[in-house]
């Protein structure tokens, strides 16, 4: 089984750009991030890119003078790993208390309730 790196909340923001527009240069990633959010300093973005390369979440290819970054892990794999980690840390790995917690605290639409019921029925 492939080891999925643990990605921080801010690293997720960077990874989403790369997942959506790979391969891409650091300058392109900085441009996209600055269009979406408050100003990202180029050195900060490059530090995150270096960290993600070290974690083996990103790979790169030197093209001319630019590094083009591409994901080494799929977004779905990272989402699954983060979900399992969250479930283990917060709810002791048990799905029932997590579902109960979110259902009790968030107002669900009729459609969401129908979808959840269908998911549970499909599991039986």
Secondary structure, DSSP 8 states (H G I E B T S, - for coil): --------HHHHHHHHHHHHH-SEEHHHHHHHHHHHSS---HHHHHHHHHHHHHTTSEEEEEETTEEEEEESS-HHHHHHHHHHHHHHHHHTT-HHHHHHHHHHHS---HHHHHHHHHHHHHH-
